[in-house]
Structure formats: C-alpha cells, structure tokens
Amino acid sequence: MAAPIKVGDKIPFGLTFTTSANATETGACAIPQVCILPIDTKMSDKLKEHITQPIKSEDALGKGKVILVAVPGAFTPTCHLQHLPGFIQHADAFKAKGISKIYVTSTNDIFVLDAWGKHEKAGDAVSFLADGNGAFAAAIGFSLDLSAKGMGAVRTKRYAIVVEDGVVTYVGEGDLDVSGAEAVLAKL
Amino acid sequence: MLRFATRKFTTTTAVKSSTPTAWALGSIVERGDSDFKKTIAEAGTTPVLVDFYADWCGPCRMLAPILKKVVSIESPKTFLIKVNTDEAVETASEFGVSALPTVGIFKSGKLVDQFVGLRDEKFVKEFIERNL
C-alpha cells in the first residue's frame, strides 16, 4: 500500500471506478441488462446515458474543484446516519464554494452504492464511484482491513479530500469531525 | 334492410398486424415499418406502450412477460405495440433505438418517455402510471 496521501500530492491516475447507468432513475438497478444493437454509428449520447461507463480517476478527479468522500461501507450505521446525508443536505453550500462535483466512494460494488444513494434520495447531489477491488484506496494509502469484524480485508478508511485540478488541497481522514460535510465546508 | 356497424372489442390476446383496428386497451399487437405510425395515430390520446425488441436479445425475452402482465391488468389503461427491430429497421432507427429492450410511451403521436434495459414489474407499473 502507498503512503497516505497528503496535501499537495497528485491524485493517482490510471485507476478505474464503476458508475451507475441511471443514478437518478428511482427503482431501477444500477446496471440494467441491455443488448447493444450492432449499428455502425458512434455510441450516441442518448445510449451513453443508459450504459454504465467505467470512469478513470484522472477523469473524475483531475479537473476542477471536487470532493471525494469515502466510507468503509454503504448502509453501515455511522455512514448511513451521519456521513452521506450531510453531503446531500449541504450540496448547494458546496456548489456556492466552487465545488463542481461531490463523489462518494467505497469498496462496495456499484449496485450497492447506487441503491444506497437512491435510498437516501441523493438525486444528483453526489455521484457514486465504486472502488470494488480497493485499488484506489490502496493507491492513496487509505486501505482498511476489517476482517476482524467480518467485513473483509479490502475496505477503505473514512475520509474526505478536496482536489483541485488533480492536486489534493485538504485531507480529512477519520471521524466526522474531519471528514464530515460541516468540517469540509469550514475548510473551503 | 337495416345495417348496423359492429365493433369488436378484443382483450388480452396478441393480434398480428393483419387486423388494423384491434387496439383496444389491454391488447398486445405487433407492428412494423408499414403500419407502426398509422397505429400510433389511430390511438389518439390513448397512451401507447411500445416495446422495441429482438428475438436474439435475452433481456427482451425476460421483459416480455412483465410487459404483458402489466398491460393486461383488469382495468387496462394502455395497450402494447411490439416492434421487432430486426424487421422494422426504419422505425427503430427513426426513434434512435440503439440498445434493447427500449420501451417507449406515446401520447397523441409523440414519444413522451422511455427506458432502456430490463426492469422489474414494480418499475414498469410506475413508469406507465406516471405517464398516463
């Protein structure tokens, strides 16, 4: 595992996250089964809306001012009650401070993350990035081994980082006093 | 001799495209490039569910019985037109169908909503309800 990421470091490029194909469509599963028609044209924008696209770390976090929030597990008690809702509630305040996107990640698969977001009525306030194999968590030095708790060795620590054009400007790893929405807002 | 115009009300049986006006609520019909637009026009303000599918597409085969069940309920609010995209190539292309299944809802001749990919019964029911 890499050393923990700190302010001034660049976000590691080349890592891939899975995203939902229909984040705002309630009641639909993250990646509905489809057959792509073998037509000759380039993939239309309309089709892209319905097909899940894996997203590279440089594309999600490399441009603009964004926040990446990580939770050890979707639906797990602390995150469920306190961490995610804060970012949904304060979405407009973050936008006002120049944040173009709030990403939420965990090592769950996208089906779980997407269902969690829909359950919490996230809408388009946050976007979910599934780091299923924990590769991104390892690359920034925030892997978490929860096998002692029966939750597997490939988890991520709880954190919130602010990234500006691919460079980290804030790292809040730990409890909500540093990784929660209010803590991050205060630092912007 | 008196002549009465008679109307035949079909219910839930699938009807092939040889019967041009059998589009009563709850019915399932097959249409192609030659008669799709005509049927949509004839439906007027009645909402019409359209299933763009292909025989080789697994998710389409899984969606078909779900659509059939939801459309053929006791008090049907719509009817279903099935369009085979391998045969009705022009119609599929006109409505930008690039993945299957694509299910659209038409009202007064216009496509007002659609979804792409397999869904469950609950989703399909809500999809129809919010577009009635």
Interface residues (C-beta under 8 A of the other chain):
Chain A: A21 E25 G27 A28 P32 Q33 V34 C35 I36 L37 I39 T41 M43 S44 K46 L47 H50 I51
Chain B: A54 W56 C57 G58 P59 C60 M62 T85 A92 G96 V97 S98 A99 L100 P101 F115 V116 G117 L118 R119 D120 K122 F123 E126
